[in-house]
Amino acid sequence: MTTPDPPTPQPTPIPASLADWGTRAVGFVIDWAPVAILNAIFFRSNFVNFILWLGSLAYWAYLGHMEGVTGQTPGKAIMGTRLVSQQGELIGSGTGIGRKFAHVVDALVCGLGFLLPIVDAKRQTIADKLIDTYVVTGAEKRPFAVDLWTMPKGQAGR
């Protein structure tokens, strides 16, 4: 009697319709435009710079929360992209915030981690690889409006 061969591990599926680098970059610029504008206006005062730095840190965490709970930041909503796990699901608030702060690794290698989606087959940054997330297209595009920066009703507490 022969024993059957053990099953060979199947490669994990990659979500369809991965977002290209340009789309991701424009979304990032949209997300950070408010901070850049405030920094440009108040760049002379050390105290104001410190307050803006703290505000930027809180904003960064809030964007991570939004991304984890809804899959989108304002920039992603405008560009019609969203963040998903390998299974195509939302990643949750804590993981979303962790991914935002994992982008520090992308910056530590002279910012090259942010350019990795240009050459990577899975179009992931280093942070995406660490957290195992993907930015995909196909989400409904939303127009630029103030409500892009607020959580949809029913999702704020998740």
SULLIN-V130873 format. One line per field, one symbol per residue. burial: I if it has 24 or more other C-alpha atoms within 12 Angstrom, else O. A space follows every 10 residues. Layout:
# SULLIN-V130873
burial = ???
This chain:
# SULLIN-V130873
burial = OOOOOOOOOO OOOOIOOIII IOIIIOIIOI IIOOIOOOOO OOOOOOOOOO OIOOOIOOII IIIIIIIIII IIIIIIIIII IIIIIIOOOI IIIOIIIIII IIIOOIOOOO OOIIIIIOOO OIIIIIIIIO IIIIIIIOOO OOOOOOOIIO IOOOOOOO
